[in-house]
């Protein structure tokens, strides 16, 4: 794990550079984030959600949308959009 963390920390400057490029295509973001996550944690499954504000106000109006996944075959429909504040309590 320490070796993975060390590699991940070496990857951070290039990741920051890539994410701050003026010509960055939004569709490249999941690939960049997954590369960092893979280098540090070596996960079997990854889910990437992006926040899209809804008509509501404050945090409870934000909706997380599943935009990319890896290693997770069956995602229930209820897990593709999650309103901030909903879920297990």
N, C-alpha and C positions, 0 to 999 in steps of 0.2 A: 504494500500500500504506500509506503514512504517513497519508493521509487516512482510509482505512478504520480504521486503528488508533486514530486520534483519535476517530472516531465510536464505535468500540467502547468506548473508555474513558469516553466520555460516557454510554454505555448502562449501564455497570456499576452505578452507584448504584440505578437503577430495577430492574435485574435482582436485585440483592441484596435490595432491599425486597420485590420479588415473591416471591423464594424464601424469605424469612423470615416471610411472612404466616401467621398462625395458621390461616387458612381455605384454605390452599393445597391444591389437589387434586393428588395425585401425577401424574395424567395430563397436567397442564400443564407439568411439568418439561421434557420433550423439546422442546416448542415454545419455551420460554424459552431453553434451551441452544442450540438451533438458531438462534434470532434473534441471539444473541451471536456464534456461530461465523460466520454469514453476514455480519454487519457487519464483522468483522475480516478474514476470509480469502477470502470469496466462493468457497467450494469447489463443485466439480461434484457431488461425492458426500459424503454424511455418514452415518455409522453411530453409533448411540448404544447403548452397552452398560451395563447395571446389574449390580452384584455381588450374587449370592445365595449365602450360605454353604451348603456341603454338609455331609455327615456327617463329612468329614475334619477334620483339625486343622491350624491354621496357614494360611499363604497358599495352599498347594497344595490346600486344601480349598475355596477360593473358586471360584465358577463365574460367568463373565461371560455374561449373556444379552442377546442383541440385542433391544431393545425398540422401536426406531424407526429408520427409514432414510429417506433422501431422495436421489434421483438414481441410486441403485443398483438396477438392475432384477433381476438374477439373483444371489441370494445362495446359495452352496452350503450344504447342511444342516450341514456341518462348521463353518461360520462363524457359526451361530446360537447355539451354546453353546461356550464356550472355558474350559477349566480353567486357572487361573493356573499358569504354569510350562510348559504345553504349547505347542506351536507350533514355529516354525523355530528351529533351534539353530545 
